[in-house]
């Protein structure tokens, strides 16, 4: 597998951002190029991230998608994926209710989430207990997932390029992990097994353990 050329990365990023802004459906990249793979998709995702930052959006953290092994075969996905969530797509909700217009989405679906925030950034090589000690708070919430590909049919690489299927995230009331006592730290150990990132907000769905490379990105 070879890296995509800058020209192809730029073309894919431009196509996806235009679909995002214009609420349009696209053919998958993998249907046009069956060799399109995850590493190449993350190249496209990185370029989209750079452009969104350049136009004033701010990444708040990362989401982990496809952590439910039960749906992998249905979507042709065989590992979790990850991608940023943004200040323009994330809302902290102080109550148990929220409302949102679906007009900005193409094919929205709703997913319950578990979210958590770090008091300090974890480091590569930490044990799960050390990672758990970094967790400051937990919250329930919902994510609106969305795709720009027809009928929710895609390969894993397509989903990574397509904003990791992230549309909107609602973070419920944040509860300090220590308020749960020892049981809270046990839960934190489980959460730490799901995700390793230094960012302020993360979300995941149990029970799959997925380990991400640490990187200090802004």
C-alpha positions as CSV (number, residue, x, y, z in Angstrom):
1,X,0.0,0.0,0.0
2,X,1.4,3.4,-1.0
3,X,0.6,6.8,0.3
4,X,-1.7,9.0,-1.8
5,X,-0.2,11.8,-3.7
6,X,-0.9,15.3,-2.5
7,X,-3.0,15.9,-5.6
8,X,-5.3,13.0,-4.8
9,X,-5.5,13.9,-1.1
10,X,-6.4,17.5,-2.0
11,X,-9.1,16.3,-4.5
12,X,-10.7,13.9,-1.9
13,X,-10.6,16.5,0.8
14,X,-12.2,19.1,-1.5
15,X,-14.9,16.7,-2.6
16,X,-15.8,15.7,1.0
17,X,-15.9,19.2,2.3
18,X,-18.1,20.3,-0.6
19,X,-20.5,17.5,0.2
20,X,-20.4,18.4,3.9
21,X,-21.1,22.0,3.3
22,X,-23.6,21.3,0.5
23,X,-25.4,18.3,2.2
24,X,-24.8,16.1,-0.9
25,X,-24.3,12.4,-1.4
26,X,-21.3,10.9,-3.1
27,X,-20.1,7.6,-4.6
28,X,-17.6,5.9,-2.3
29,X,-13.9,6.4,-2.9
30,X,-13.4,2.6,-2.5
31,X,-15.8,1.9,-5.3
32,X,-13.7,4.0,-7.7
33,X,-10.5,2.7,-6.3
34,X,-10.7,-0.7,-4.6
35,X,-7.1,-0.2,-3.2
36,X,-8.2,2.8,-1.1
37,X,-7.2,1.8,2.4
38,X,-7.3,3.1,6.0
39,X,-3.8,4.7,6.0
40,X,-4.7,6.6,2.9
41,X,-8.1,7.6,4.4
42,X,-6.3,9.1,7.4
43,X,-4.2,11.1,5.0
44,X,-7.5,12.6,3.6
45,X,-8.9,13.0,7.1
46,X,-5.7,14.9,8.2
47,X,-6.1,17.3,5.3
48,X,-9.7,17.9,6.1
49,X,-8.8,18.6,9.7
50,X,-6.1,21.1,8.6
51,X,-8.6,22.9,6.4
52,X,-11.3,23.0,9.1
53,X,-8.9,24.5,11.5
54,X,-7.9,27.1,8.8
55,X,-11.5,28.1,8.4
56,X,-11.9,28.7,12.1
57,X,-13.1,25.5,13.6
58,X,-11.5,24.1,16.7
59,X,-11.0,20.4,17.5
60,X,-12.2,19.5,21.0
61,X,-11.3,15.8,21.1
62,X,-11.8,12.6,19.3
63,X,-14.5,10.1,18.8
64,X,-14.0,6.3,18.4
65,X,-16.5,4.7,16.0
66,X,-17.4,1.1,15.2
67,X,-16.6,-0.2,18.7
68,X,-19.5,-2.6,18.5
69,X,-18.2,-5.8,16.9
70,X,-21.8,-6.9,16.3
71,X,-22.1,-4.5,13.3
72,X,-18.7,-4.9,11.7
73,X,-19.7,-7.5,9.2
74,X,-22.8,-5.5,8.2
75,X,-20.7,-2.5,7.3
76,X,-17.6,-4.3,6.1
77,X,-15.6,-2.7,9.0
78,X,-13.2,-4.8,11.0
79,X,-11.6,-2.4,13.5
80,X,-12.6,0.8,15.3
81,X,-12.0,4.1,13.6
82,X,-11.4,7.5,15.0
83,X,-11.7,11.2,14.1
84,X,-12.0,14.6,15.6
85,X,-15.1,16.3,17.1
86,X,-15.3,20.1,16.8
87,X,-16.5,23.2,18.6
88,X,-19.0,23.6,15.8
89,X,-20.4,20.1,16.2
90,X,-20.3,19.6,20.0
91,X,-22.8,21.0,22.5
92,X,-22.6,20.6,26.3
93,X,-26.0,20.1,27.7
94,X,-26.7,20.8,31.4
95,X,-30.1,19.0,31.4
96,X,-31.4,15.7,30.2
97,X,-33.0,17.2,27.1
98,X,-31.7,18.9,23.9
99,X,-33.1,19.7,20.5
100,X,-31.4,20.0,17.1
101,X,-32.4,20.7,13.5
102,X,-31.6,17.8,11.1
103,X,-31.6,20.1,8.1
104,X,-27.7,20.2,8.0
105,X,-27.4,16.4,7.7
106,X,-27.7,14.0,4.8
107,X,-28.5,10.6,6.4
108,X,-28.5,11.1,10.1
109,X,-28.8,8.4,12.7
110,X,-28.7,8.6,16.5
111,X,-26.4,6.8,18.8
112,X,-26.1,6.8,22.7
113,X,-22.6,7.5,23.9
114,X,-20.3,7.4,26.9
115,X,-18.0,10.4,27.1
116,X,-15.1,11.3,29.4
117,X,-12.6,14.1,29.9
118,X,-9.0,14.1,31.0
119,X,-7.5,16.1,33.8
120,X,-4.1,15.6,32.3
121,X,-2.8,14.2,29.1
122,X,-1.8,10.5,29.1
123,X,1.6,9.3,27.9
124,X,2.6,6.5,25.7
125,X,3.4,3.4,27.7
126,X,1.1,4.0,30.6
127,X,-0.7,1.1,32.2
128,X,-4.5,1.0,32.2
129,X,-4.5,2.0,35.9
130,X,-2.3,5.0,35.1
131,X,-4.5,6.0,32.2
132,X,-7.6,5.7,34.3
133,X,-6.0,8.1,36.8
134,X,-6.0,10.7,34.1
135,X,-9.8,10.6,33.7
136,X,-11.4,13.6,35.3
137,X,-15.1,13.2,34.5
138,X,-17.7,11.1,32.7
139,X,-21.0,12.0,31.0
140,X,-23.8,10.4,29.0
141,X,-24.8,11.8,25.7
142,X,-25.8,11.2,22.1
143,X,-24.0,11.5,18.8
144,X,-25.8,12.2,15.5
145,X,-23.8,10.1,13.0
146,X,-24.0,11.0,9.3
147,X,-22.6,9.8,6.0
148,X,-22.2,11.3,2.6
149,X,-22.3,7.9,0.9
150,X,-25.6,6.4,-0.5
151,X,-27.6,4.0,1.7
152,X,-24.9,3.8,4.4
153,X,-22.9,1.5,2.2
154,X,-19.1,2.0,2.5
155,X,-15.8,0.4,3.3
156,X,-13.9,1.2,6.5
157,X,-11.6,3.6,4.7
158,X,-14.5,5.6,3.3
159,X,-15.9,6.2,6.8
160,X,-12.5,7.5,8.1
161,X,-12.3,10.0,5.2
162,X,-16.0,10.9,5.7
163,X,-15.4,12.7,9.0
164,X,-15.5,9.4,10.8
165,X,-19.3,9.6,10.3
166,X,-19.4,12.4,12.9
167,X,-22.3,14.9,12.6
168,X,-23.1,16.3,16.0
169,X,-22.3,15.4,19.6
170,X,-24.3,16.3,22.8
171,X,-22.4,16.0,26.0
172,X,-24.6,15.6,29.1
173,X,-23.9,16.8,32.6
174,X,-20.3,16.0,33.5
175,X,-19.9,14.0,36.7
176,X,-16.5,13.9,38.4
177,X,-15.2,10.3,38.3
178,X,-14.2,10.5,42.0
179,X,-17.8,11.1,43.0
180,X,-18.5,7.4,42.4
181,X,-15.8,6.3,44.8
182,X,-13.9,3.0,44.1
183,X,-16.6,2.0,41.6
184,X,-15.9,5.1,39.6
185,X,-12.2,4.2,39.3
186,X,-13.2,0.7,38.2
187,X,-15.3,2.2,35.5
188,X,-12.5,4.6,34.6
189,X,-10.2,1.5,34.0
190,X,-12.8,0.2,31.5
191,X,-13.0,3.6,29.8
192,X,-9.2,3.8,29.6
193,X,-9.1,0.5,27.8
194,X,-11.3,2.0,25.0
195,X,-9.3,5.1,24.1
196,X,-6.0,6.8,24.5
197,X,-5.9,10.4,23.4
198,X,-4.6,13.6,25.2
199,X,-7.7,15.7,24.2
200,X,-10.4,17.2,26.4
201,X,-13.4,15.2,25.2
202,X,-13.6,11.6,23.9
203,X,-16.6,9.4,23.3
204,X,-16.9,5.7,22.8
205,X,-19.3,2.8,23.0
206,X,-18.3,-0.4,25.0
207,X,-17.2,-3.1,25.0
208,X,-14.4,-3.2,22.5
209,X,-10.9,-2.3,23.6
210,X,-9.2,0.0,21.0
211,X,-5.8,1.5,21.4
212,X,-4.9,4.6,19.6
213,X,-1.4,6.1,19.1
214,X,-0.7,9.0,21.4
215,X,0.0,12.3,19.6
216,X,-0.1,15.9,20.9
217,X,-2.2,17.5,18.2
218,X,-3.9,20.8,18.3
